Amino acid sequence: MFDQSRAENAVRELLLACGEDPDREGLRETPARVARAYRELFAGLYSEPDRVLDRTFDESHEELVLVTDIPMYSTCVPSEQTVNAVDGRKRARDVAVGDRLWTLANGNVEQTTVVGVSSHRTRELVEVTTAGGTFVVTPDHPLATPHGWMEARDVAGTHIEWTHALGERARQLVGVSGGSPRALHSGALSKADALSWHVRHGFPQDDYATDLIESEYVAVESVRPVSATGTTPYTVYSFTCAPHPTFLVAGHLTHNCEHHLVPFHGVAHVGYIPNAQGKVTGLSKLARLVDLYAKRPQVQERLTSQIADAIDRRLRPRGVIVVIEAEHLCMAMRGVRKPGARTTTSAVRGLLQSSASSRAEALDLIKGRR
């Protein structure tokens, strides 16, 4: 559960780091207020969103059910780095939406596609050297180790999953059979550690296992801090990838990481075509589902897919559509500073994915709401 005291102490430290006195008049209640705000902002971490769809009704309704303009907000959490692209290694600044990257899925070399790119600046990086090579990432970049995901700054003395098979896969683009037994992460995490990781990165630290089929663990030889000493900080890039949220850096398995907790807000449009039994759920349940998935560290693309997948799992409809339109404050108040810019993402499942006419009808209804 949310640690109110720990959050208040963190806000006090932030005020001190900014040169403020948290005990002065006007700021004394600020740590408690900010902590309560973050408890609300991340409320989705302490519940199971899918449960809101447990109550359903058989109404014999066979046409589209669409709820539009559901207000939502969440947190924007970009990440970065130089990657192994399918058509050859690329610098992060050269990677574009639609590019295919290599990743490891259960020990097999697989492809994933870049569906979003953003960037920001930082002055602190780390250089990680292993038996498989050297790469540079931000200190909190998640890396795959035998102990689960670990931040780059903490991997000294352990191992990272790495593959030598990229060249062969690039030539053959086929799977490899056989391999080693499944290797699971070891070591139990306390609830506080698990929650702290999830708040920082938006996915479970123990959400990792591998069969080591086309990969192996290589020893970490050193982790060296790298700081920008001049007036210009480093530019680092965030890649949102699908269907796998991971990608390879110099052959090493990494996960998208999350650097700043700045809200994005907007509206969600959610629709589904009931199954043959006409199973429907309460309209307010769709709004609640959006709310709970939004109230956790998120990227908009993942949020859109999570809502669609939950409806698909729980209601077994013939089709699902989710469209989210949002403004990201990380673009409005920092970085490129472009207030008013809106990002639209969509996810479709079943009939609404396979039938162009059904999808067009749903999109027309969403557009026509204005």
MILO-395803 format. One record per residue (C-alpha): y, x, z; residue in three letters; residue number from 1. Coordinates in Angstrom, 3 decimals. Layout:
MILO-395803
        c2        c1        c3  type  seq
         Y         X         Z   ALA  NUM
...
END
This chain:
MILO-395803
        c2        c1        c3  type  seq
     0.000     0.000     0.000   MET    1
     3.654     0.969    -0.287   PHE    2
     4.798     3.592     2.272   ASP    3
     8.263     2.335     3.266   GLN    4
     9.005     5.214     5.650   SER    5
     8.017     7.884     3.142   ARG    6
    10.125     6.236     0.431   ALA    7
    13.167     6.054     2.744   GLU    8
    12.832     9.753     3.580   ASN    9
    12.630    10.563    -0.133   ALA   10
    15.859     8.649    -0.807   VAL   11
    17.573    10.491     2.054   ARG   12
    16.498    13.800     0.507   GLU   13
    17.832    12.681    -2.877   LEU   14
    21.218    11.806    -1.352   LEU   15
    21.338    15.203     0.361   LEU   16
    20.445    16.921    -2.927   ALA   17
    23.409    15.139    -4.547   CYS   18
    25.757    16.456    -1.839   GLY   19
    26.067    13.130    -0.015   GLU   20
    25.697    12.383     3.692   ASP   21
    23.078     9.631     4.103   PRO   22
    24.385     8.964     7.642   ASP   23
    27.966     8.200     6.621   ARG   24
    29.352     4.678     6.709   GLU   25
    28.280     2.796     3.604   GLY   26
    25.106     4.829     3.020   LEU   27
    23.212     4.322     6.264   ARG   28
    21.246     1.362     4.932   GLU   29
    20.876     2.773     1.426   THR   30
    17.481     4.518     1.923   PRO   31
    15.930     1.296     3.227   ALA   32
    17.471    -0.788     0.440   ARG   33
    16.367     1.595    -2.320   VAL   34
    12.863     1.833    -0.839   ALA   35
    12.574    -1.965    -0.834   ARG   36
    13.778    -2.036    -4.439   ALA   37
    11.051     0.422    -5.491   TYR   38
     8.467    -1.576    -3.568   ARG   39
     9.414    -4.559    -5.716   GLU   40
     9.676    -2.448    -8.880   LEU   41
     6.112    -1.160    -8.449   PHE   42
     4.570    -4.313    -6.975   ALA   43
     2.105    -4.445    -9.873   GLY   44
     0.307    -1.391    -8.472   LEU   45
    -0.878    -3.337    -5.432   TYR   46
    -2.501    -6.287    -7.185   SER   47
    -4.948    -7.040    -9.986   GLU   48
    -2.891    -8.676   -12.760   PRO   49
    -5.920   -10.188   -14.522   ASP   50
    -6.647   -12.339   -11.459   ARG   51
    -3.732   -14.634   -12.289   VAL   52
    -5.763   -15.924   -15.257   LEU   53
    -8.772   -16.909   -13.112   ASP   54
    -7.766   -20.571   -13.069   ARG   55
    -8.305   -22.219   -16.442   THR   56
    -8.641   -25.726   -17.843   PHE   57
   -10.699   -27.168   -20.698   ASP   58
    -8.089   -29.220   -22.532   GLU   59
    -9.690   -29.176   -26.002   SER   60
    -6.490   -27.656   -27.368   HIS   61
    -7.147   -25.688   -30.565   GLU   62
    -3.662   -24.718   -31.737   GLU   63
    -1.334   -21.880   -30.770   LEU   64
     0.036   -21.797   -27.211   VAL   65
     3.239   -19.726   -27.179   LEU   66
     5.577   -18.860   -24.313   VAL   67
     8.739   -17.029   -25.426   THR   68
    11.584   -15.184   -23.742   ASP   69
     9.726   -14.229   -20.561   ILE   70
    12.186   -11.889   -18.772   PRO   71
    10.665    -8.554   -17.788   MET   72
    11.593    -5.073   -16.677   TYR   73
     9.583    -1.925   -16.138   SER   74
     9.969     1.844   -15.972   THR   75
    10.285     4.198   -18.908   CYS   76
     8.079     7.264   -18.504   VAL   77
     8.169     9.734   -21.395   PRO   78
     6.157    12.948   -21.868   SER   79
     5.932    15.891   -24.259   GLU   80
     4.556    19.129   -25.720   GLN   81
     3.233    21.202   -28.618   THR   82
     0.025    19.654   -29.939   VAL   83
    -3.022    20.073   -32.178   ASN   84
    -2.436    17.800   -35.186   ALA   85
    -5.223    16.801   -37.572   VAL   86
    -3.421    18.472   -40.489   ASP   87
    -2.758    21.657   -38.525   GLY   88
    -0.953    22.650   -35.382   ARG   89
     2.600    21.245   -35.185   LYS   90
     5.616    21.985   -33.056   ARG   91
     6.561    19.039   -30.886   ALA   92
     9.873    18.575   -32.663   ARG   93
     8.025    18.175   -35.970   ASP   94
     5.665    15.445   -34.783   VAL   95
     6.523    11.962   -36.063   ALA   96
     5.249     8.436   -35.578   VAL   97
     2.088     7.993   -37.641   GLY   98
     0.919    11.592   -37.233   ASP   99
    -2.707    12.001   -36.169   ARG  100
    -3.488    14.297   -33.237   LEU  101
    -6.758    15.697   -31.948   TRP  102
    -8.006    14.723   -28.504   THR  103
   -11.233    14.730   -26.489   LEU  104
   -12.966    11.464   -25.583   ALA  105
   -16.005    11.867   -23.314   ASN  106
   -16.383    15.416   -24.577   GLY  107
   -16.210    14.562   -28.275   ASN  108
   -13.351    15.633   -30.525   VAL  109
   -11.624    12.455   -31.724   GLU  110
    -8.414    11.456   -33.469   GLN  111
    -5.524     9.535   -31.939   THR  112
    -2.320     8.360   -33.611   THR  113
     1.275     8.864   -32.479   VAL  114
     2.932     5.453   -32.100   VAL  115
     6.114     6.571   -30.344   GLY  116
     8.208     9.730   -29.914   VAL  117
    11.102    10.458   -27.550   SER  118
    12.650    13.572   -26.042   SER  119
    14.665    14.806   -23.100   HIS  120
    15.751    18.114   -21.577   ARG  121
    14.553    20.124   -18.608   THR  122
    15.159    23.593   -17.183   ARG  123
    11.719    24.114   -15.625   GLU  124
     8.393    24.672   -17.424   LEU  125
     5.139    26.456   -16.624   VAL  126
     3.059    28.786   -18.784   GLU  127
    -0.668    28.198   -18.304   VAL  128
    -3.112    30.892   -19.436   THR  129
    -6.844    30.196   -19.616   THR  130
    -9.867    31.834   -21.196   ALA  131
    -9.154    29.537   -24.169   GLY  132
    -5.493    30.413   -24.731   GLY  133
    -1.923    30.047   -23.453   THR  134
     0.400    27.053   -23.589   PHE  135
     3.650    25.883   -22.017   VAL  136
     4.216    22.425   -20.512   VAL  137
     6.338    20.795   -17.828   THR  138
     5.134    21.483   -14.263   PRO  139
     3.901    17.908   -13.782   ASP  140
     2.038    17.613   -17.087   HIS  141
    -1.475    16.189   -16.383   PRO  142
    -4.423    18.394   -17.382   LEU  143
    -8.143    17.547   -17.329   ALA  144
   -10.046    19.517   -14.666   THR  145
   -13.432    19.144   -12.909   PRO  146
   -11.478    17.564   -10.032   HIS  147
    -9.889    14.850   -12.198   GLY  148
    -6.392    14.989   -13.652   TRP  149
    -4.178    17.649   -12.062   MET  150
    -0.564    18.614   -12.651   GLU  151
    -0.085    21.881   -14.539   ALA  152
     1.652    23.581   -11.610   ARG  153
    -1.466    23.011    -9.441   ASP  154
    -4.299    24.137   -11.762   VAL  155
    -4.393    27.826   -10.732   ALA  156
    -7.907    28.736    -9.623   GLY  157
    -9.623    25.819   -11.326   THR  158
   -10.749    25.005   -14.907   HIS  159
    -9.418    22.870   -17.784   ILE  160
   -11.427    21.026   -20.409   GLU  161
   -11.033    22.858   -23.737   TRP  162
   -12.655    22.710   -27.156   THR  163
   -13.456    25.364   -29.721   HIS  164
   -14.595    22.723   -32.248   ALA  165
   -11.257    21.848   -33.874   LEU  166
   -11.868    23.951   -36.975   GLY  167
   -15.311    22.502   -37.532   GLU  168
   -14.108    18.952   -36.909   ARG  169
   -11.232    19.395   -39.309   ALA  170
   -13.749    20.374   -41.981   ARG  171
   -16.420    17.779   -41.286   GLN  172
   -14.672    14.880   -39.460   LEU  173
   -18.093    13.874   -38.104   VAL  174
   -19.614    13.615   -34.630   GLY  175
   -21.809    16.205   -32.996   VAL  176
   -25.033    15.141   -31.274   SER  177
   -26.602    16.498   -28.126   GLY  178
   -24.556    18.256   -25.492   GLY  179
   -24.419    18.860   -21.787   SER  180
   -24.964    16.288   -19.034   PRO  181
   -21.971    14.208   -18.020   ARG  182
   -19.551    16.149   -15.820   ALA  183
   -17.618    14.009   -13.366   LEU  184
   -14.601    15.044   -11.335   HIS  185
   -15.393    15.959    -7.745   SER  186
   -13.458    15.721    -4.528   GLY  187
   -12.221    12.542    -2.841   ALA  188
    -8.562    11.566    -2.905   LEU  189
    -6.824     9.893    -0.007   SER  190
    -5.243     6.506    -0.718   LYS  191
    -1.804     8.048    -0.254   ALA  192
    -2.537    10.822    -2.763   ASP  193
    -3.992     8.366    -5.262   ALA  194
    -0.984     6.062    -4.956   LEU  195
     1.463     8.963    -5.197   SER  196
    -0.217    10.144    -8.416   TRP  197
    -0.264     6.631    -9.902   HIS  198
     3.426     6.128    -9.113   VAL  199
     4.332     9.434   -10.769   ARG  200
     2.078     9.163   -13.819   HIS  201
     1.162     5.517   -14.350   GLY  202
    -2.624     6.004   -14.580   PHE  203
    -5.358     6.798   -12.012   PRO  204
    -5.893    10.457   -11.205   GLN  205
    -9.657     9.914   -11.166   ASP  206
    -9.683     8.120   -14.534   ASP  207
   -11.522    10.999   -16.190   TYR  208
   -15.098    11.973   -17.048   ALA  209
   -16.624    14.044   -19.828   THR  210
   -19.979    14.748   -21.431   ASP  211
   -18.858    18.248   -22.549   LEU  212
   -20.455    17.697   -25.967   ILE  213
   -17.876    19.513   -28.074   GLU  214
   -15.982    20.920   -25.121   SER  215
   -16.326    23.122   -22.067   GLU  216
   -14.384    24.011   -18.949   TYR  217
   -12.426    27.261   -19.250   VAL  218
   -11.092    29.165   -16.251   ALA  219
    -7.364    29.148   -15.541   VAL  220
    -6.256    32.756   -15.330   GLU  221
    -2.603    32.203   -14.374   SER  222
     0.164    29.627   -13.992   VAL  223
     3.609    31.177   -14.409   ARG  224
     6.962    29.369   -13.888   PRO  225
     9.312    29.504   -16.870   VAL  226
    12.991    28.683   -16.249   SER  227
    15.886    28.243   -18.643   ALA  228
    18.310    30.974   -17.631   THR  229
    21.091    30.269   -20.132   GLY  230
    23.373    27.290   -20.516   THR  231
    20.953    25.354   -22.749   THR  232
    17.919    23.655   -21.169   PRO  233
    14.582    23.216   -22.904   TYR  234
    13.973    20.107   -25.026   THR  235
    10.595    18.501   -24.370   VAL  236
     8.990    15.615   -26.239   TYR  237
     7.104    12.487   -25.311   SER  238
     4.288    11.191   -27.502   PHE  239
     2.791     7.755   -27.003   THR  240
    -0.643     7.737   -28.640   CYS  241
    -3.283     5.127   -29.483   ALA  242
    -6.126     4.404   -29.180   PRO  243
    -6.412     7.415   -26.846   HIS  244
    -3.447     8.248   -24.537   PRO  245
    -4.502    11.915   -24.458   THR  246
    -4.013    14.830   -26.853   PHE  247
    -4.814    18.532   -27.152   LEU  248
    -2.448    21.386   -26.378   VAL  249
    -3.863    24.647   -27.740   ALA  250
    -7.271    22.983   -27.528   GLY  251
    -6.780    21.915   -23.875   HIS  252
    -7.056    18.231   -22.909   LEU  253
    -3.808    16.778   -21.551   THR  254
    -2.512    13.301   -20.770   HIS  255
     0.860    11.760   -21.516   ASN  256
     2.932    12.459   -18.413   CYS  257
     5.871    10.603   -16.932   GLU  258
     9.108    12.321   -16.055   HIS  259
    11.752     9.844   -14.951   HIS  260
    11.694     6.382   -13.460   LEU  261
    14.424     4.545   -15.349   VAL  262
    14.023     0.812   -15.980   PRO  263
    13.677    -0.865   -19.326   PHE  264
    14.292    -4.584   -19.497   HIS  265
    14.038    -7.375   -22.015   GLY  266
    11.823   -10.315   -22.901   VAL  267
     8.160   -10.849   -23.720   ALA  268
     6.722   -13.465   -26.071   HIS  269
     3.086   -14.310   -25.357   VAL  270
     0.821   -16.605   -27.358   GLY  271
    -2.869   -17.338   -27.849   TYR  272
    -5.149   -19.682   -29.790   ILE  273
    -7.704   -21.207   -27.375   PRO  274
   -11.419   -20.813   -28.007   ASN  275
   -13.742   -23.566   -29.210   ALA  276
   -13.885   -25.054   -25.702   GLN  277
   -10.108   -25.366   -25.656   GLY  278
    -9.798   -23.158   -22.554   LYS  279
    -6.154   -22.798   -21.500   VAL  280
    -4.341   -21.478   -18.444   THR  281
    -1.128   -22.510   -16.727   GLY  282
     2.008   -21.478   -18.591   LEU  283
     3.438   -19.880   -15.465   SER  284
     0.325   -17.682   -15.281   LYS  285
     1.348   -15.960   -18.529   LEU  286
     4.771   -15.155   -17.082   ALA  287
     3.118   -13.881   -13.894   ARG  288
     0.753   -11.689   -15.929   LEU  289
     3.720   -10.101   -17.728   VAL  290
     5.492    -9.578   -14.408   ASP  291
     2.596    -7.815   -12.687   LEU  292
     1.796    -5.463   -15.562   TYR  293
     5.504    -4.664   -15.957   ALA  294
     5.948    -3.816   -12.274   LYS  295
     4.344    -0.388   -12.417   ARG  296
     5.231     2.910   -14.130   PRO  297
     4.928     1.935   -17.776   GLN  298
     5.619     2.679   -21.375   VAL  299
     6.427    -0.357   -23.484   GLN  300
     3.574     0.219   -25.932   GLU  301
     0.982     0.311   -23.146   ARG  302
     2.486    -2.728   -21.417   LEU  303
     2.237    -4.757   -24.631   THR  304
    -1.435    -3.853   -25.138   SER  305
    -2.358    -4.443   -21.479   GLN  306
    -1.032    -8.008   -21.568   ILE  307
    -2.858    -8.786   -24.824   ALA  308
    -6.112    -7.231   -23.598   ASP  309
    -6.001    -9.143   -20.293   ALA  310
    -5.630   -12.493   -22.092   ILE  311
    -8.428   -11.526   -24.486   ASP  312
   -10.725   -10.576   -21.582   ARG  313
   -10.084   -13.536   -19.309   ARG  314
    -9.574   -16.470   -21.690   LEU  315
   -11.769   -15.377   -24.615   ARG  316
    -9.349   -16.989   -27.079   PRO  317
    -9.683   -16.924   -30.858   ARG  318
    -6.450   -14.951   -31.134   GLY  319
    -3.696   -13.320   -29.048   VAL  320
    -0.181   -12.144   -29.840   ILE  321
     2.262   -10.323   -27.556   VAL  322
     5.729    -9.196   -28.668   VAL  323
     8.103    -7.360   -26.325   ILE  324
    11.780    -6.670   -27.048   GLU  325
    13.455    -4.343   -24.564   ALA  326
    16.398    -2.054   -23.942   GLU  327
    15.546     1.260   -22.320   HIS  328
    18.099     2.566   -19.844   LEU  329
    16.777     6.084   -20.437   CYS  330
    18.393     5.728   -23.885   MET  331
    21.469     3.893   -22.627   ALA  332
    22.493     5.943   -19.572   MET  333
    21.050     9.423   -20.328   ARG  334
    19.825    11.498   -23.257   GLY  335
    21.118    10.037   -26.526   VAL  336
    23.215     7.401   -24.638   ARG  337
    22.800     4.539   -27.098   LYS  338
    23.374     1.318   -25.132   PRO  339
    22.320    -1.831   -26.937   GLY  340
    19.475    -0.208   -28.883   ALA  341
    16.370    -2.373   -28.566   ARG  342
    12.717    -1.480   -29.017   THR  343
    10.201    -4.040   -30.281   THR  344
     6.458    -3.622   -29.823   THR  345
     3.626    -6.002   -30.689   SER  346
    -0.096    -6.359   -30.044   ALA  347
    -2.370    -8.828   -31.835   VAL  348
    -6.031    -9.572   -31.261   ARG  349
    -8.708   -11.698   -32.951   GLY  350
    -7.627   -14.323   -35.490   LEU  351
    -3.971   -13.376   -35.155   LEU  352
    -4.914    -9.865   -36.236   GLN  353
    -7.282   -10.792   -39.073   SER  354
    -5.380   -13.773   -40.492   SER  355
    -2.034   -12.914   -42.076   ALA  356
    -1.012   -16.583   -42.269   SER  357
    -1.754   -17.266   -38.572   SER  358
     0.114   -14.130   -37.571   ARG  359
     3.081   -15.040   -39.777   ALA  360
     3.220   -18.516   -38.235   GLU  361
     3.326   -17.060   -34.721   ALA  362
     5.996   -14.517   -35.656   LEU  363
     8.094   -17.205   -37.351   ASP  364
     7.967   -19.306   -34.172   LEU  365
     9.055   -16.302   -32.115   ILE  366
    11.895   -15.451   -34.491   LYS  367
    12.954   -19.082   -34.812   GLY  368
    13.442   -19.557   -31.076   ARG  369
    17.034   -18.406   -31.479   ARG  370
END
